[in-house]
Amino acid sequence: MGDISKDIKTTFPNHKVKALLNIIYTANWISSIQNEFFKPYGISPQQFNILRILRGAGKAISVQTIKDRMLERAPNATRLMDKLYAKEYINRIPCPEDRRVVHIEITKKGLTLLKEIDASFKDDLLHNLSEEEALQLSDLLDKIR
């Protein structure tokens, strides 16, 4: 099992500082693993998140709704969607009532990509945790926010 004190070769003034730095360290560790996982699919974790949101919505939704639901608040969400559109994973649908609003829907090609990713995805990152520990961790993270 990992120990942040050993991993970054330091001590901490108290447990709260250690916990905060451990969250940041672990978030970066997870991010690095995610980037490597999605690389063969030609998308980023943020683009995967957009596709996942669209699949879950089951219908075309506005760009703003997608931004609101993203795990990582990405100021570059429009650029991320431009790349997904160029790869034909999403379609843009202009709103007839308001020209400023664009709705986004996932394409069959996007759904196929998600199925491929789902088939190879494993929850190995949390394999050291029981279901009870995972729930406790989730509750503690919610409590922080």
HELIX and SHEET records of a PDB file:
HELIX    1   1 ILE A    4  ASP A    7  1                                   4    
HELIX    2   2 HIS A   15  PHE A   38  1                                  24    
HELIX    3   3 LYS A   39  TYR A   41  5                                   3    
HELIX    4   4 PRO A   45  ALA A   57  1                                  13    
HELIX    5   5 VAL A   63  ARG A   69  1                                   7    
HELIX    6   6 ALA A   77  ALA A   86  1                                  10    
HELIX    7   7 LYS A  108  SER A  120  1                                  13    
HELIX    8   8 ASP A  124  LEU A  126  5                                   3    
HELIX    9   9 GLU A  131  ILE A  144  1                                  14    
SHEET    1   A 3 ILE A  61  SER A  62  0                                        
SHEET    2   A 3 VAL A 102  ILE A 106 -1                                        
SHEET    3   A 3 ILE A  90  PRO A  94 -1                                        
END                                                                             
